[in-house]
Amino acid sequence: MDIRPTNTRPTSRIGRLGHAIASSLRARVLLLVLLGFAVVAVPAYGAFNWIVSSTILQLGTLFAEKQILYDRYRGLEALNREVSLAETLAGAQAIRDWARDEADPQRRERGIAELEHYRKAFADGSYFFVVGKSGNYYFNDKANSHAGSQYSYTLDPNNPRDKWYYTTAALGSGCHLNVDNDHVLHVTKVWMNCVIREGKTVLGILGTGIDLTAFVHEVVNVPQVGVTAMFVDRAGQIQAHRDRDLIAYHSLVTGVDAKTSVYSLFERPQDQAELKAMMDEVAIGGPLVRSQFMQLGGKSVLVGVGYLDKLGWYNVTLMDIDQIIDHRLFLPIGLLLALAIVGVVALLAWLFRRQVVDRVGRLETAVHAVRRGDFAAADGIASDSADEIGRLSKAFAEMARTLGEHTRLLETRVRERTLELEQLAFRDQQTGIANRRGFMAAYNALAKDKNHGMLLIDIDLFKQINDSYGHVAGDVVVLEVARRISASIGIGHVCARWGGDEFIVLLADSAPHLLRAVAYAVMADICDEKVILPDGREIAVTISIGACLAEPGDKIEMATDMADAALYMAKADGRNKVVVFDRQTEAQSDKAFGEA
């Protein structure tokens, strides 16, 4: 009988490994740890990458929107004032009268004076005016080098350089902006062309220009890593770009060129169509900013689009998110995660949830809140932790606070500019008192159940003052009379400029004896002291006053007609008088002020 020793140990490697696991608790725990590491690490790694990518996407989109909004309001700030002044000048009666009868020397004088008055207020210090009937072009610049010879030349419909006028005249009423991008001088200028119409007849076009070169260069040429900014017109032609070979110069005259179109930058037709849709959406009053990821040069870039309505330009920003936000910043977090999982799966799950997932989740929540405009939500994610997520949270909180401050500053400036524009609409630019619109608003705001006094005041022989002392002296007299009237009537009443040398006063809750007393007080304050000019000369000024008492229910037209009738009698009776309109006897004339 052959008896051999029995060998129960497996001979293969797999068998030896299985025997070691089965016979060793340490090996089984290690295997469970490795399996647990694999089970936790794979989904954790995917979740972490998703959160980081989502955070980067939200930050990039938010950066694009705020950058475009900032550039938009910064670009429109200078234009709003100039457009408002140009629109006011286009509505001036002296300009319209001159355009109707260009040969009348008096109308020409008043029209030129009005243009010169506004020239000093325009930022560019220049104006132009084309009379519709004759096509005569009048111009003066900041140096006043065309004083007395504002006529420059007559437009020719067959001259290509005059094409702008006939193109603009075919548009509707109002001011239309024409952007002139000079590729030789590298100057970008915006011309405000305000069409003056009477029915379907174009009386003329006037306007001014403003230099936006510094603004365009500041936005386009700022060296930002991963960010390319450009300006594009309504036809998609690039008007300003860091690469000058892509700019479409004189696109208004030469037409559309596919080589200088912003759509040519994108290879995919769907991206071109999406960009066109985004531009159309922001242009028709939709969202102020639209952003979308597109393919550019084989890479995914974030494209942001905003619309500068006063310029007729789009602000297009291309952002390479991979360059703006480096993914390697998150590498230490991944390494920390891997080391924690190797130690113990359970502890890793707890630490990962508490130290990574929860905090990044709060960061993502804060990003969404900030995107909705709740910048204070970012303060809650800031902590004293010095790790990567803590620094990222602090950096984001600081960025959110900065964005909040900039947003509040922009909103404040927009409100201030809006208030200034509203004040311009109700204030006389020369004297600072209310204009016709402001006076009408004050009249309509008065109590409807009380009597209110009205004084219509005219400076006697004002034309002789201008002829004898000059228009500058006439302006000084107008300013001084406005000041004396305002000081005389005191707080609670309204003084407004009704015309060139006419003023109107609204006395709240008045009576016949109060109306007469205030009228004589105003006359005394104006006539008792001469107006002293800057050069020391003195001018004796007298006024004529037409007064009336507006009863409850009287419309402003009726009240001003009564005051105007009384003023007419005062001037017809030799001036320097107060005439109070009497509803029973039509008008009652007092003696001259000097005899009263």
C-alpha positions, 0 to 999 in steps of 0.5 A: 500500500502506497501511502503519500502525504496529503497536500491541501494547499492550492497550487494556483495564484488565484487559489493561493489568494482566495485561501489568504482572503479566507484565512485572514480577517485583515485581508478581508477588511482590506478587500472590503475597504478597497471595494468600499473605496471603489463604490464610494470613489467612483460616484463621488468623483463624478458628483464632484466633477459635476458640481465643479463644472456647474459652479464654473458654468454659473460663475462664467455666465454671471461674469458674462452678464455683469460685464456686458451690463456694465459696458452697456450702461457705461456706454449709454451714459454719455449718449443719454444727455446728448440725445436729450439736448439734440431732441430739445433743439430739434423741437425749438420753434426758432429752428422750425420757423427758420426751416420753413422760410430760410430766406427770412433774415430775422428767422435766420438770426433767431435760428442761428442764435438757438443753434449757437446756444445749444452748441455750448451745451453739447459735449462735442461743442459742435452742431450741424443743420440741413434745411430740407427745402434747399439742402443747405448745410450749416455747421460750427465747431467747438472753436467757433471757427465758423461764426458768422459763416455757418453755411458750408455747402449744399447737399447733392443727392448724387454725391455719395458722401451726402447719402447719409442725409437722404437715408436718415430723412426717409426714417421716422421722426426723432433722433437716429444715430449714425456710427462713423468708425474711422480706420485711419485715425482709429476714431469712433464717433457717433452722430445724432441725426434728429429729423424735423418733420411737419406732417410728411414734410421733412423740414430738415435734419440737425444734430451733433456728434460725440466721440466714443473712441476712449470707451470703445478702446477701453472695452475692446483692448483691455487685456483679459485672459480668455475674454474677447470683446467686440462691438457689432452693428445691426447687420452683424458687421464687426465695428470694433475688435482687437484684431483690426483685420476683422473690422468692417469699416464704412459698412453703412456705405459699402454694405454687408461683407461676409468676411467681416461678419460676426457670424463668420467666426462660428463654423456650425450653422446652428451656432450662427442661427443661435447667435442671430436669435440672441441678438434679435431677442435683446434688440426687441426689448427682451432680456438685457443680456443673453449668453450661450455656449457655442463652438469656436475654433474647436472649443466650447466658449461662452458667448454673451450678447447685450444691446446698446440701443442708443448706438444700435450696436451689440456688445458681444463677449467671447469667454474661454471658461477653461482659461478664466477659471483653471480646473487645476484649482480644484485638484487639491480637493480631489487629492484630499478626497482620495486620501480620506477614502483610503483611510476609512470609507465610512469616515470618508463618506461623512467627511466628504459630505460635510467638508466637500459636498455640503459646502460646495452645495451651499456655494452652488446655492449661493451662486444661484441666489447671486444670479437671481440678484440676492448678493447677500446670500453669499455672505453666509458661505464665507467661513474661517476655513483656510482650505481650498473650498473655504478660499473659494467660498471667500473668493466667491463671497468677496466677488459677490459683494463686489458685484453687489456694490457695482450693481447698486452703484449702477442702479444708483447712477441709472436712477440719478441719470433718470432723475436728471433727464426728468429734471431736464424735461421740466426745467429751463436750461438757461435760467434753471426755473421751470419751463412750460412743461414744468409750469403745466405740471405744477398747475395741474397739481394744484388744489381744484377747489381754490382760486389761484393767481397767475402773472404773465410778465414781459420784459419791456423793449427786450429787443432793444436791450439785445440790440444795444448791449448785445445778446450776452447782456440780454442773457444776463437780464433774463437770468437776473429777472428770473432770479428777482421774480423767484425771490419776490414770490417766495417759497410755495409759488411757481415761477416759470419761463414762458418764452424768450423774455416772458415769465409766468408766475403761479400763486397758490390759493390767492385772492384779488387783493393778494394777486394785486399786491404780489404783482406790484411787489414783483414789479418793484423788485425788478424795476427799483434796481438796475441790472449790472452787467459783468463789465460794469454797465447798468441797464434799467429794466421795466416790465409789463404784467398781465394778471388774472385769478383762475377760479376752480374748474378753469383750465390752464389754457383759459387762465393763460388766455386771460393773463395774456389779454391783460398783458396785451393791454398793459403793453398797449397802454405804454408798458411798465404797468400792471393790468388785472383781468376782470371777468366782468369788465374784460380787463382792468388797467391800473396806472403805470407803476411809477404813478401808482 
